[in-house]
Amino acid sequence: MNHDIEIEPASLEAWLEDSNKKNPRLIDCREPEERLICYIKESELIPLKEIESAISEWHSDYKQNFVIYCHHGIRSLQAAQFLREQGFENAYSLAGGIEKWAIDIDQELTRY
């Protein structure tokens, strides 16, 4: 695990539940058909291939926090690394993806 760029599911859950902290922008970088199976509440779908074009609207807020997830954490790690290369220093990948989230946090989610 790359501790600098990955966030564990338990840490993300604590962040989302902490009313004293502003929630991160939660981005699902999977494909639309994967999102139909399951997703994390409050997340928005921006498939990995669309991340580059989507960031044009974010350039005004390089300090914003982003947490990106996919199925197992591979695509989201790519996306988080790309965002950091573009100057978004607070971009993180959910370690283990929605699969680990479903195991550790929300067992009601459908796993695939």
TORDREN-355725 format. One record per residue: residue number from 0; residue in one letter; x, y, z of N, C-alpha, C in turn. Coordinates in pm, whole numbers, padded with zeros to 5 digits. Example, Ala and Ser with C-alpha at 12.3 -4.5 7.8 and 13.67 -1.06 7.14 Angstrom:
% TORDREN-355725
+-----+---+--------+--------+--------+--------+--------+--------+--------+--------+--------+
!   k ! r !   n_xx !   n_yy !   n_zz !  ca_xx !  ca_yy !  ca_zz !   c_xx !   c_yy !   c_zz !
+-----+---+--------+--------+--------+--------+--------+--------+--------+--------+--------+
!   0 ! A !  01319 ! -00569 !  00780 !  01230 ! -00450 !  00780 !  01320 ! -00330 !  00780 !
!   1 ! S !  01285 ! -00225 !  00708 !  01367 ! -00106 !  00714 !  01290 !  00003 !  00787 !
+-----+---+--------+--------+--------+--------+--------+--------+--------+--------+--------+
//
This chain:
% TORDREN-355725
+-----+---+--------+--------+--------+--------+--------+--------+--------+--------+--------+
!   k ! r !   n_xx !   n_yy !   n_zz !  ca_xx !  ca_yy !  ca_zz !   c_xx !   c_yy !   c_zz !
+-----+---+--------+--------+--------+--------+--------+--------+--------+--------+--------+
!   0 ! M !  00084 ! -00119 !  00000 !  00000 !  00000 !  00000 !  00088 !  00125 !  00000 !
!   1 ! N !  00047 !  00223 ! -00075 !  00114 !  00352 ! -00077 !  00042 !  00443 !  00023 !
!   2 ! H !  00099 !  00456 !  00144 !  00031 !  00528 !  00252 !  00006 !  00675 !  00220 !
!   3 ! D !  00088 !  00730 !  00132 !  00074 !  00872 !  00101 ! -00048 !  00901 !  00015 !
!   4 ! I ! -00086 !  00806 ! -00068 ! -00192 !  00834 ! -00165 ! -00317 !  00748 ! -00143 !
!   5 ! E ! -00305 !  00644 ! -00062 ! -00421 !  00558 ! -00038 ! -00482 !  00586 !  00099 !
!   6 ! I ! -00613 !  00567 !  00107 ! -00685 !  00583 !  00233 ! -00760 !  00453 !  00259 !
!   7 ! E ! -00750 !  00403 !  00381 ! -00818 !  00279 !  00418 ! -00968 !  00305 !  00434 !
!   8 ! P ! -01050 !  00204 !  00409 ! -01195 !  00221 !  00425 ! -01236 !  00274 !  00562 !
!   9 ! A ! -01177 !  00225 !  00669 ! -01214 !  00272 !  00804 ! -01182 !  00421 !  00821 !
!  10 ! S ! -01071 !  00465 !  00763 ! -01034 !  00607 !  00772 ! -01131 !  00694 !  00693 !
!  11 ! L ! -01172 !  00645 !  00576 ! -01270 !  00720 !  00496 ! -01403 !  00726 !  00569 !
!  12 ! E ! -01446 !  00615 !  00627 ! -01573 !  00614 !  00700 ! -01570 !  00715 !  00814 !
!  13 ! A ! -01460 !  00719 !  00889 ! -01447 !  00815 !  00999 ! -01451 !  00958 !  00948 !
!  14 ! W ! -01386 !  00983 !  00835 ! -01385 !  01116 !  00774 ! -01527 !  01156 !  00735 !
!  15 ! L ! -01599 !  01066 !  00670 ! -01735 !  01097 !  00626 ! -01831 !  01120 !  00743 !
!  16 ! E ! -01803 !  01057 !  00856 ! -01890 !  01070 !  00973 ! -01852 !  01186 !  01064 !
!  17 ! D ! -01736 !  01247 !  01041 ! -01688 !  01357 !  01126 ! -01754 !  01489 !  01082 !
!  18 ! S ! -01847 !  01536 !  01161 ! -01920 !  01658 !  01124 ! -01832 !  01783 !  01130 !
!  19 ! N ! -01715 !  01772 !  01189 ! -01623 !  01887 !  01196 ! -01535 !  01899 !  01071 !
!  20 ! K ! -01539 !  01799 !  00986 ! -01457 !  01801 !  00866 ! -01547 !  01808 !  00743 !
!  21 ! K ! -01501 !  01882 !  00643 ! -01572 !  01887 !  00516 ! -01549 !  01754 !  00443 !
!  22 ! N ! -01657 !  01695 !  00397 ! -01643 !  01567 !  00327 ! -01563 !  01583 !  00199 !
!  23 ! P ! -01488 !  01478 !  00163 ! -01416 !  01482 !  00035 ! -01514 !  01466 ! -00080 !
!  24 ! R ! -01472 !  01506 ! -00195 ! -01551 !  01476 ! -00315 ! -01523 !  01330 ! -00347 !
!  25 ! L ! -01625 !  01247 ! -00341 ! -01611 !  01103 ! -00356 ! -01644 !  01065 ! -00500 !
!  26 ! I ! -01543 !  01011 ! -00570 ! -01557 !  00982 ! -00712 ! -01542 !  00833 ! -00739 !
!  27 ! D ! -01641 !  00780 ! -00807 ! -01643 !  00641 ! -00851 ! -01588 !  00641 ! -00993 !
!  28 ! C ! -01470 !  00583 ! -01013 ! -01409 !  00587 ! -01147 ! -01432 !  00457 ! -01225 !
!  29 ! R ! -01530 !  00379 ! -01181 ! -01564 !  00257 ! -01254 ! -01651 !  00291 ! -01374 !
!  30 ! E ! -01692 !  00188 ! -01444 ! -01779 !  00205 ! -01560 ! -01925 !  00210 ! -01514 !
!  31 ! P ! -02014 !  00272 ! -01593 ! -02156 !  00283 ! -01553 ! -02220 !  00149 ! -01519 !
!  32 ! E ! -02187 !  00044 ! -01593 ! -02249 ! -00086 ! -01564 ! -02204 ! -00143 ! -01429 !
!  33 ! E ! -02084 ! -00107 ! -01385 ! -02038 ! -00151 ! -01252 ! -02114 ! -00076 ! -01143 !
!  34 ! R ! -02139 !  00051 ! -01166 ! -02210 !  00131 ! -01067 ! -02353 !  00080 ! -01046 !
!  35 ! L ! -02413 !  00020 ! -01149 ! -02547 ! -00036 ! -01136 ! -02550 ! -00150 ! -01033 !
!  36 ! I ! -02436 ! -00216 ! -01014 ! -02428 ! -00328 ! -00920 ! -02425 ! -00277 ! -00775 !
!  37 ! C ! -02341 ! -00177 ! -00751 ! -02328 ! -00119 ! -00617 ! -02248 !  00010 ! -00624 !
!  38 ! Y ! -02264 !  00094 ! -00523 ! -02186 !  00217 ! -00515 ! -02192 !  00270 ! -00372 !
!  39 ! I ! -02099 !  00359 ! -00341 ! -02095 !  00424 ! -00210 ! -02181 !  00549 ! -00217 !
!  40 ! K ! -02270 !  00564 ! -00120 ! -02357 !  00683 ! -00116 ! -02274 !  00811 ! -00126 !
!  41 ! E ! -02333 !  00912 ! -00180 ! -02272 !  01044 ! -00198 ! -02159 !  01046 ! -00299 !
!  42 ! S ! -02135 !  00936 ! -00368 ! -02029 !  00938 ! -00469 ! -02088 !  00977 ! -00605 !
!  43 ! E ! -02001 !  01025 ! -00690 ! -02042 !  01060 ! -00826 ! -01961 !  00977 ! -00924 !
!  44 ! L ! -02024 !  00938 ! -01032 ! -01959 !  00855 ! -01132 ! -01883 !  00942 ! -01232 !
!  45 ! I ! -01752 !  00919 ! -01240 ! -01670 !  00978 ! -01345 ! -01575 !  00866 ! -01387 !
!  46 ! P ! -01609 !  00790 ! -01491 ! -01523 !  00679 ! -01533 ! -01379 !  00725 ! -01557 !
!  47 ! L ! -01287 !  00634 ! -01534 ! -01144 !  00666 ! -01544 ! -01111 !  00738 ! -01674 !
!  48 ! K ! -01167 !  00692 ! -01785 ! -01133 !  00753 ! -01916 ! -01185 !  00895 ! -01928 !
!  49 ! E ! -01275 !  00937 ! -01837 ! -01330 !  01073 ! -01842 ! -01269 !  01168 ! -01738 !
!  50 ! I ! -01182 !  01116 ! -01653 ! -01124 !  01198 ! -01546 ! -01048 !  01318 ! -01603 !
!  51 ! E ! -00968 !  01293 ! -01705 ! -00887 !  01402 ! -01761 ! -00972 !  01518 ! -01808 !
!  52 ! S ! -01082 !  01490 ! -01877 ! -01168 !  01599 ! -01924 ! -01247 !  01661 ! -01809 !
!  53 ! A ! -01280 !  01582 ! -01707 ! -01359 !  01633 ! -01596 ! -01282 !  01733 ! -01510 !
!  54 ! I ! -01150 !  01718 ! -01501 ! -01076 !  01806 ! -01411 ! -01072 !  01951 ! -01456 !
!  55 ! S ! -01106 !  01978 ! -01580 ! -01103 !  02116 ! -01627 ! -01195 !  02205 ! -01543 !
!  56 ! E ! -01303 !  02149 ! -01490 ! -01395 !  02227 ! -01407 ! -01348 !  02238 ! -01263 !
!  57 ! W ! -01246 !  02164 ! -01225 ! -01199 !  02165 ! -01086 ! -01081 !  02257 ! -01063 !
!  58 ! H ! -01023 !  02312 ! -01167 ! -00897 !  02384 ! -01152 ! -00900 !  02500 ! -01053 !
!  59 ! S ! -01015 !  02546 ! -01019 ! -01021 !  02657 ! -00925 ! -00999 !  02612 ! -00781 !
!  60 ! D ! -00999 !  02481 ! -00757 ! -00990 !  02434 ! -00620 ! -00889 !  02320 ! -00604 !
!  61 ! Y ! -00761 !  02354 ! -00614 ! -00656 !  02254 ! -00601 ! -00647 !  02196 ! -00459 !
!  62 ! K ! -00703 !  02265 ! -00361 ! -00696 !  02219 ! -00222 ! -00811 !  02127 ! -00184 !
!  63 ! Q ! -00909 !  02114 ! -00272 ! -01024 !  02027 ! -00243 ! -00976 !  01884 ! -00221 !
!  64 ! N ! -01044 !  01813 ! -00132 ! -01012 !  01673 ! -00106 ! -01093 !  01584 ! -00199 !
!  65 ! F ! -01025 !  01488 ! -00260 ! -01087 !  01390 ! -00348 ! -01054 !  01251 ! -00297 !
!  66 ! V ! -01153 !  01165 ! -00291 ! -01129 !  01022 ! -00268 ! -01193 !  00950 ! -00385 !
!  67 ! I ! -01110 !  00872 ! -00453 ! -01153 !  00802 ! -00573 ! -01154 !  00653 ! -00545 !
!  68 ! Y ! -01257 !  00586 ! -00595 ! -01259 !  00441 ! -00578 ! -01299 !  00371 ! -00706 !
!  69 ! C ! -01260 !  00245 ! -00714 ! -01299 !  00158 ! -00824 ! -01334 !  00023 ! -00763 !
!  70 ! H ! -01315 ! -00086 ! -00837 ! -01352 ! -00217 ! -00785 ! -01250 ! -00266 ! -00682 !
!  71 ! H ! -01122 ! -00270 ! -00718 ! -01019 ! -00322 ! -00628 ! -00911 ! -00220 ! -00592 !
!  72 ! G ! -00918 ! -00100 ! -00645 ! -00820 !  00004 ! -00609 ! -00709 !  00027 ! -00709 !
!  73 ! I ! -00714 ! -00038 ! -00823 ! -00609 ! -00021 ! -00925 ! -00636 !  00104 ! -01010 !
!  74 ! R ! -00757 !  00112 ! -01067 ! -00792 !  00228 ! -01150 ! -00794 !  00356 ! -01067 !
!  75 ! S ! -00844 !  00346 ! -00944 ! -00851 !  00466 ! -00860 ! -00712 !  00515 ! -00822 !
!  76 ! L ! -00618 !  00424 ! -00806 ! -00480 !  00464 ! -00778 ! -00423 !  00540 ! -00898 !
!  77 ! Q ! -00451 !  00491 ! -01018 ! -00408 !  00562 ! -01140 ! -00470 !  00702 ! -01143 !
!  78 ! A ! -00599 !  00710 ! -01114 ! -00669 !  00839 ! -01118 ! -00613 !  00935 ! -01014 !
!  79 ! A ! -00590 !  00886 ! -00892 ! -00537 !  00972 ! -00786 ! -00397 !  01021 ! -00821 !
!  80 ! Q ! -00315 !  00932 ! -00876 ! -00181 !  00973 ! -00917 ! -00188 !  01078 ! -01027 !
!  81 ! F ! -00277 !  01060 ! -01123 ! -00295 !  01157 ! -01230 ! -00337 !  01292 ! -01173 !
!  82 ! L ! -00436 !  01292 ! -01082 ! -00482 !  01418 ! -01023 ! -00369 !  01489 ! -00951 !
!  83 ! R ! -00289 !  01414 ! -00877 ! -00176 !  01476 ! -00807 ! -00077 !  01537 ! -00905 !
!  84 ! E ! -00053 !  01468 ! -01016 !  00037 !  01522 ! -01119 ! -00018 !  01653 ! -01176 !
!  85 ! Q ! -00149 !  01671 ! -01174 ! -00213 !  01792 ! -01226 ! -00222 !  01901 ! -01119 !
!  86 ! G ! -00171 !  01874 ! -00999 ! -00170 !  01975 ! -00894 ! -00272 !  01957 ! -00783 !
!  87 ! F ! -00354 !  01854 ! -00792 ! -00453 !  01828 ! -00687 ! -00386 !  01743 ! -00578 !
!  88 ! E ! -00326 !  01811 ! -00481 ! -00243 !  01743 ! -00382 ! -00322 !  01660 ! -00282 !
!  89 ! N ! -00453 !  01681 ! -00274 ! -00536 !  01608 ! -00178 ! -00624 !  01505 ! -00247 !
!  90 ! A ! -00566 !  01432 ! -00342 ! -00638 !  01324 ! -00412 ! -00591 !  01192 ! -00353 !
!  91 ! Y ! -00686 !  01109 ! -00317 ! -00656 !  00980 ! -00255 ! -00732 !  00869 ! -00325 !
!  92 ! S ! -00676 !  00750 ! -00318 ! -00740 !  00631 ! -00371 ! -00788 !  00546 ! -00254 !
!  93 ! L ! -00909 !  00494 ! -00263 ! -00961 !  00406 ! -00158 ! -00890 !  00271 ! -00170 !
!  94 ! A ! -00811 !  00237 ! -00070 ! -00735 !  00112 ! -00070 ! -00830 ! -00007 ! -00078 !
!  95 ! G ! -00806 ! -00094 ! -00175 ! -00889 ! -00213 ! -00191 ! -01020 ! -00189 ! -00263 !
!  96 ! G ! -01048 ! -00065 ! -00296 ! -01168 ! -00030 ! -00372 ! -01298 ! -00061 ! -00300 !
!  97 ! I ! -01405 ! -00063 ! -00378 ! -01537 ! -00087 ! -00320 ! -01548 ! -00230 ! -00267 !
!  98 ! E ! -01463 ! -00318 ! -00316 ! -01461 ! -00456 ! -00265 ! -01423 ! -00457 ! -00117 !
!  99 ! K ! -01315 ! -00386 ! -00082 ! -01271 ! -00381 !  00057 ! -01371 ! -00300 !  00141 !
! 100 ! W ! -01430 ! -00197 !  00083 ! -01533 ! -00119 !  00152 ! -01651 ! -00210 !  00189 !
! 101 ! A ! -01692 ! -00296 !  00095 ! -01804 ! -00387 !  00118 ! -01772 ! -00489 !  00227 !
! 102 ! I ! -01648 ! -00531 !  00234 ! -01607 ! -00629 !  00335 ! -01593 ! -00562 !  00472 !
! 103 ! D ! -01525 ! -00448 !  00475 ! -01491 ! -00382 !  00603 ! -01601 ! -00293 !  00659 !
! 104 ! I ! -01677 ! -00225 !  00573 ! -01767 ! -00118 !  00618 ! -01914 ! -00148 !  00593 !
! 105 ! D ! -01949 ! -00181 !  00470 ! -02091 ! -00193 !  00435 ! -02118 ! -00331 !  00373 !
! 106 ! Q ! -02146 ! -00427 !  00460 ! -02168 ! -00565 !  00414 ! -02299 ! -00581 !  00336 !
! 107 ! E ! -02383 ! -00478 !  00334 ! -02508 ! -00483 !  00257 ! -02483 ! -00464 !  00108 !
! 108 ! L ! -02367 ! -00409 !  00071 ! -02337 ! -00386 ! -00071 ! -02323 ! -00519 ! -00145 !
! 109 ! T ! -02371 ! -00523 ! -00267 ! -02351 ! -00639 ! -00352 ! -02205 ! -00644 ! -00395 !
! 110 ! R ! -02144 ! -00760 ! -00379 ! -02004 ! -00778 ! -00423 ! -02005 ! -00851 ! -00556 !
! 111 ! Y ! -01905 ! -00821 ! -00637 ! -01896 ! -00885 ! -00769 ! -01753 ! -00916 ! -00805 !
+-----+---+--------+--------+--------+--------+--------+--------+--------+--------+--------+
//
